[in-house]
Amino acid sequence: MATHDVQRAIDAVWRIESAKVVAGVARLVRDVGLAEEFAHDALVSALEHWPADGVPDNPGAWLMTAAKRRALDWLRQAALHARKHDELGRDADARGDHVVPDIAQAVADAEGDVIGDDLLRLIFAACHPVLSADARIALTLKLLGGLTTEEIARAFLVSEATVAQRIVRAKRALGEAKVPFEVPGRDALPQRLASVLEVVYAIFNEGYTATRGDDWMRLNLMHDALRLARMLTELARGESEVHGLAALLELQASRSAARVDDAGRPVLLSQQDRSRWDRLLIRRGLAALDRARALAMAARQALGPYALQAAIAERHALAASAADTDWPGIVALYDALAQVVPTPVVQLNRAVAVGMAFGPAAALEIVDALQSDGTLRDYQWLPSVRADLLAKLGRHEEARAEFERAAALARNARERELLLERSRAAAGQPPAGRAADNGA
């Protein structure tokens, strides 16, 4: 295999396996920052050995083994140093000590004696209340999502420097607080759950529509987020929003097979072949949404933001075709969502629904107000939505310019191709491929 191909293989493996490697090592060393260092040591070792030796049959296991060996070396050195200072006896509670754990237990762990789920433990450690909400999200997306600081910055509309600073401070804070690497008990669960749900949703979104790269979706991230959401429904069975999030992810994931064509190009909602939607995932999503509604009703509470978004996805799932979609009902749900989460992105999505239900002119007023606000000035879907509305109103030259502006902001190659295709269509030029509309 050529060196370039090996490099691409390593990049792909790292994207898929890095979170598992960090989580597996963190269970040994009880320190997220150290675990990430040892995982990167394994990556460096792969860069040194795989070009000459070839990519191993199980590259994920190779990386995990290399990282754990590095971690065990560190643990043995730390234990030796502790014995020299007569401090080993103080480590009676090795389960909660992230500096010098029990070496025998660490070796057993390294040999595969796994209890629980390392990814779930890692996400709760990264979402510890010692960190600010922004720091929890940034750290978890970096560790579990494998996202770069640029991708996280774009997802949350902040600067790369801000994200990098949050991540560094978060790892330092976890280390100084000696946060245990474990799933919290039921008494501590509620205060940690909101951040965990937010992060799981952010990971899913990055998988559903990748911020950058050559692929429209990153299915491994979607699957990891789905698995975590399902585990959380078992861990917090009485929490409506946990089931609401699970419902939302199941329903969104059900469209995956229909969201790209055979060439990997995006196929957006109105053009999708709904026979390719996964009926099992839809049934799971509807069942989870029913559970969320029942729990909210029993607690005499309104539906939370995840359940409301799941209810919107439900309207799409129940429509036999795009033309049969209950757009006025979706607008009403967005109105309720905007009361709970009054963000510009929610308002932009509401504008799309308004355009479908009441016409593009009504929607354009909302979008123009968002554009004047400036918060979404670097968000490619704002000019994309505006361009779509302008095209429907017959203002084709303005639409072409807006599609081009959206394409210039896009970092995902497939997304950029789609937007440029729509720009050509707005200008009346022959299509280079196949165009689609907004709303995946």
C-alpha positions in Angstrom: 0.0 0.0 0.0 1.3 3.4 -0.9 2.4 5.8 1.8 -0.4 8.2 0.9 -3.0 5.4 1.1 -1.6 4.3 4.5 -1.9 7.9 5.7 -5.5 8.0 4.6 -6.2 4.7 6.3 -4.7 6.0 9.5 -6.8 9.1 9.4 -9.9 7.1 8.8 -9.1 4.6 11.6 -8.4 7.4 14.0 -11.7 9.1 13.3 -13.5 5.9 14.1 -11.5 4.5 17.0 -10.0 7.5 18.8 -12.9 7.9 21.3 -12.8 4.2 22.2 -9.0 4.3 22.7 -9.2 7.4 24.9 -12.1 5.8 26.9 -10.3 2.5 27.3 -7.2 4.2 28.6 -9.0 6.6 30.8 -10.5 3.6 32.7 -6.9 2.7 33.6 -5.3 6.0 34.4 -8.4 7.8 35.7 -7.3 11.0 34.0 -8.8 12.2 30.7 -5.9 14.4 29.8 -3.3 11.6 30.2 -5.6 9.2 28.4 -5.7 11.5 25.4 -1.8 11.8 25.5 -1.4 8.0 25.5 -3.9 7.6 22.7 -1.9 10.2 20.6 1.3 8.3 21.4 -0.4 5.2 19.9 -1.3 7.3 16.8 2.3 8.4 16.4 3.4 4.8 16.7 1.0 3.9 14.0 2.4 6.6 11.7 5.9 5.2 12.3 5.1 1.5 11.9 2.2 1.1 9.5 3.8 2.5 6.4 6.5 -0.2 6.7 4.6 -3.0 8.2 1.2 -2.5 6.6 -2.2 -1.6 8.2 -3.0 -4.4 10.7 -6.1 -6.6 10.3 -7.7 -5.0 13.4 -6.3 -1.4 13.4 -8.5 -0.3 16.3 -7.3 -3.1 18.5 -3.7 -2.3 17.5 -4.2 1.3 18.6 -5.9 0.3 21.9 -3.1 -2.2 22.7 -0.3 0.4 22.0 -2.0 3.1 24.1 -2.7 0.7 27.0 0.9 -0.5 27.0 2.0 3.2 27.3 -0.5 3.7 30.1 0.6 0.6 32.0 4.3 1.7 31.7 3.2 5.1 33.2 1.2 3.3 36.0 4.1 1.1 37.0 6.5 4.1 37.1 4.0 6.0 39.2 3.5 3.1 41.6 7.3 2.7 41.9 7.7 6.4 42.7 4.9 6.2 45.2 6.4 3.2 47.0 9.7 5.1 47.3 7.9 7.8 49.1 5.8 5.4 51.3 2.6 6.7 49.7 1.2 3.6 48.2 -0.7 2.8 51.3 -2.8 5.9 51.0 -4.3 4.6 47.8 -6.8 2.3 49.5 -9.6 3.6 47.3 -8.0 3.0 43.9 -11.4 3.0 42.3 -11.7 6.8 42.7 -8.0 7.8 42.4 -7.0 8.9 38.9 -3.3 9.3 39.7 -2.0 5.9 41.0 -4.7 3.2 40.5 -4.3 -0.5 41.7 -1.8 -2.0 39.2 -3.3 -5.5 39.4 -6.7 -4.1 38.5 -5.2 -2.0 35.8 -3.5 -5.1 34.2 -6.8 -7.0 34.4 -8.5 -4.1 32.7 -5.9 -4.0 30.0 -6.4 -7.7 29.3 -10.0 -7.1 28.6 -11.8 -7.3 32.0 -14.3 -4.6 31.1 -17.2 -3.7 33.4 -19.7 -1.3 32.0 -19.2 0.9 29.0 -16.1 3.0 28.7 -17.7 5.5 26.3 -20.5 6.1 28.7 -18.0 6.6 31.6 -16.0 9.0 29.5 -18.9 11.1 28.6 -20.0 11.5 32.2 -16.5 12.3 33.3 -16.2 15.0 30.6 -19.6 16.3 31.6 -18.8 16.7 35.3 -20.3 19.8 37.0 -16.8 21.0 37.9 -16.7 22.2 34.3 -18.8 24.9 32.7 -21.5 23.8 30.2 -19.4 25.2 27.2 -16.3 23.3 28.4 -18.2 20.0 28.9 -19.5 20.2 25.3 -16.2 21.1 23.7 -14.2 18.5 25.6 -16.7 15.7 24.9 -16.9 16.5 21.2 -13.1 16.5 21.1 -12.8 13.2 22.9 -15.8 11.2 21.8 -16.7 12.9 18.6 -13.2 13.1 17.3 -13.9 16.6 16.1 -11.2 19.2 15.5 -11.3 22.6 17.2 -12.4 24.1 13.9 -15.4 21.7 13.6 -16.5 22.4 17.2 -16.1 26.1 16.7 -18.3 26.1 13.5 -20.9 23.9 15.2 -21.3 26.4 18.1 -20.5 29.6 16.2 -17.5 30.6 18.3 -13.8 31.1 17.5 -11.3 28.3 17.3 -9.2 30.0 19.9 -12.1 30.0 22.3 -12.7 26.3 21.8 -9.1 25.4 22.2 -8.9 27.3 25.5 -12.0 25.6 26.8 -10.6 22.2 26.1 -7.2 22.9 27.7 -8.9 24.4 30.8 -11.4 21.5 31.0 -8.7 18.8 31.1 -6.8 20.7 33.6 -9.9 21.2 35.8 -10.8 17.5 35.7 -7.2 16.5 36.7 -7.0 19.0 39.6 -10.5 17.9 40.9 -9.5 14.2 40.6 -12.8 13.4 39.0 -13.5 9.7 39.1 -14.0 7.8 35.8 -17.4 6.4 36.5 -21.1 6.7 35.8 -22.6 8.8 38.7 -25.0 7.3 41.2 -28.7 8.0 40.8 -28.6 10.9 43.3 -26.0 12.8 41.2 -27.5 11.8 37.9 -30.0 14.6 37.3 -27.5 17.4 37.5 -25.2 15.7 35.0 -27.9 14.6 32.6 -28.7 17.8 30.7 -25.1 18.3 29.6 -24.8 14.7 28.6 -27.9 14.9 26.5 -26.7 18.0 24.8 -23.4 16.4 24.0 -24.9 13.2 22.6 -27.1 15.3 20.4 -24.2 17.4 19.2 -22.2 14.2 18.3 -25.2 12.8 16.4 -25.6 16.1 14.5 -21.9 16.0 13.4 -22.5 12.5 12.1 -25.9 13.4 10.5 -24.4 16.2 8.5 -20.6 16.4 8.8 -19.0 19.8 9.3 -16.2 19.1 6.9 -14.6 16.3 4.8 -15.7 14.5 1.7 -18.7 12.6 3.1 -22.2 14.0 3.8 -22.6 11.8 6.8 -20.3 10.2 9.4 -22.2 7.1 10.3 -19.9 5.9 13.0 -20.7 9.1 15.0 -24.4 8.6 14.5 -24.2 5.0 15.7 -22.2 5.9 18.7 -24.7 8.7 19.6 -27.6 6.3 19.1 -26.0 3.7 21.3 -25.3 6.2 24.1 -28.9 7.5 23.9 -30.3 4.0 24.2 -28.1 3.3 27.2 -29.2 6.5 28.8 -32.9 5.5 28.5 -32.0 2.5 30.6 -30.0 4.5 33.1 -32.6 7.3 33.5 -35.9 5.5 32.7 -38.1 8.1 34.4 -36.7 11.2 32.6 -38.9 12.4 29.7 -36.2 14.3 27.9 -33.9 11.2 27.8 -36.6 9.3 25.9 -37.3 12.5 23.8 -33.6 12.6 22.7 -33.7 8.8 21.9 -36.8 9.3 19.9 -35.3 12.2 18.0 -32.1 10.3 17.1 -34.0 7.1 16.1 -36.3 9.1 13.8 -33.6 11.2 12.2 -31.3 8.1 11.8 -34.1 6.3 10.0 -33.6 8.5 6.9 -29.9 7.7 6.6 -30.0 5.3 3.6 -32.2 7.8 1.7 -30.0 10.8 2.4 -27.3 10.1 -0.2 -27.5 8.7 -3.7 -25.2 5.9 -5.1 -22.5 8.5 -5.8 -22.6 9.8 -2.2 -24.3 13.1 -3.1 -26.9 14.6 -0.7 -30.5 13.8 -1.3 -32.5 16.2 0.8 -35.9 15.7 2.4 -38.4 16.4 -0.4 -36.6 14.2 -2.9 -35.9 11.2 -0.7 -37.3 7.8 -1.5 -39.3 7.2 1.7 -39.4 3.5 1.0 -35.7 3.5 2.0 -36.5 4.9 5.4 -35.8 2.4 8.2 -39.2 1.3 9.5 -37.6 -0.4 12.6 -35.9 2.8 13.6 -39.1 4.7 13.0 -41.1 2.3 15.3 -38.4 2.6 17.9 -38.5 6.4 17.7 -42.3 6.6 17.9 -42.3 4.3 20.9 -39.6 6.4 22.7 -41.7 9.6 21.9 -44.8 8.0 23.4 -42.8 7.2 26.5 -41.5 10.8 26.7 -45.0 12.2 26.4 -46.4 9.8 29.0 -43.7 10.7 31.5 -44.2 14.5 30.9 -47.9 14.1 31.3 -47.5 12.1 34.6 -45.2 14.8 35.9 -47.6 17.5 34.7 -44.8 19.1 32.6 -44.6 20.4 29.1 -42.5 18.5 26.5 -38.8 19.5 26.5 -36.8 20.6 23.5 -35.7 17.1 22.4 -39.2 15.7 22.6 -40.6 18.7 20.7 -38.0 18.1 18.0 -38.9 14.4 18.0 -42.5 15.4 17.5 -41.5 17.4 14.4 -39.6 14.4 13.1 -42.7 12.3 13.8 -44.7 14.5 11.5 -42.2 13.8 8.7 -42.1 10.0 9.5 -45.9 9.7 9.4 -46.3 11.5 6.1 -46.6 9.1 3.1 -44.9 11.7 0.9 -43.3 15.1 1.1 -46.6 16.6 -0.3 -48.6 15.0 2.6 -46.5 16.6 5.3 -48.4 18.5 8.0 -46.4 21.8 7.7 -48.9 23.9 9.7 -48.6 21.4 12.5 -44.8 21.6 12.3 -44.9 25.4 12.5 -46.9 25.1 15.7 -44.3 22.7 17.1 -41.6 25.1 16.2 -43.5 27.9 17.9 -43.5 25.8 21.1 -39.8 24.9 20.6 -38.9 28.6 20.2 -40.4 29.3 23.5 -38.1 26.8 25.2 -35.0 27.3 23.0 -35.2 30.8 21.6 -32.1 30.5 19.4 -31.4 31.9 15.9 -31.0 28.3 14.5 -34.4 27.3 15.8 -35.9 30.5 14.2 -34.2 29.6 10.9 -35.7 26.1 10.9 -39.0 27.6 11.8 -38.7 29.9 8.8 -38.3 26.9 6.5 -41.5 25.4 7.9 -43.3 28.7 7.6 -42.3 28.9 4.0 -43.7 25.5 3.3 -46.9 26.1 5.2 -47.7 29.8 4.4 -45.5 30.7 1.4 -42.0 32.0 0.8 -42.8 35.7 1.3 -43.8 35.1 4.9 -40.7 33.0 5.5 -38.4 35.6 3.9 -39.4 38.2 6.4 -38.1 36.0 9.2 -34.9 35.1 7.4 -34.1 38.8 6.6 -34.6 39.6 10.3 -32.1 36.9 11.2 -29.7 38.2 8.6 -29.9 41.7 10.0 -29.2 40.3 13.5 -25.8 39.0 12.4 -25.5 36.1 14.8 -25.6 33.6 11.9 -23.4 35.5 9.5 -21.0 32.5 9.2 -23.7 29.9 9.2 -24.0 28.6 5.6 -27.6 27.5 6.0 -28.8 31.0 6.5 -28.0 32.2 2.9 -29.0 28.8 1.6 -32.5 29.1 3.1 -32.7 32.7 1.9 -31.6 31.7 -1.6 -34.3 28.9 -1.7 -37.0 31.4 -0.8 -35.8 34.0 -3.3 -35.8 31.3 -6.0 -39.4 30.5 -5.2 -40.3 34.1 -5.4 -38.7 34.3 -8.9 -35.8 36.5 -7.8 -33.3 34.2 -9.5 -30.2 36.4 -9.7 -30.4 37.2 -6.0 -30.9 33.5 -5.3 -27.8 32.6 -7.3 -25.7 35.0 -5.3 -27.0 33.7 -2.0 -26.3 30.1 -3.0 -22.7 31.1 -3.9 -22.3 32.8 -0.6 -23.5 29.7 1.2 -21.1 27.5 -0.8 -18.2 29.8 0.2 -19.1 29.3 3.9 -19.4 25.5 3.6 -16.5 23.3 4.6 -18.1 19.9 3.7 -17.2 19.0 0.1 -20.6 17.4 -0.6 -22.5 20.3 0.9 -20.5 22.8 -1.2 -21.2 20.8 -4.4 -24.9 20.8 -3.6 -25.0 24.6 -3.0 -23.0 25.3 -6.2 -25.4 23.1 -8.1 -28.3 25.1 -6.8 -26.5 28.3 -7.7 -26.2 27.1 -11.3 -29.8 26.0 -11.4 -30.9 29.5 -10.1 -28.9 31.1 -12.9 -30.6 28.8 -15.5 -27.4 26.9 -16.3 -27.4 23.2 -17.1 -26.9 21.1 -14.0 -23.5 19.4 -13.4 -25.2 16.6 -11.4 -28.4 16.4 -9.4 -29.7 19.3 -7.3 -31.8 19.1 -4.1 -33.6 21.5 -1.9 -33.2 22.6 1.8 -34.1 20.4 4.7 -32.4 17.0 5.1 
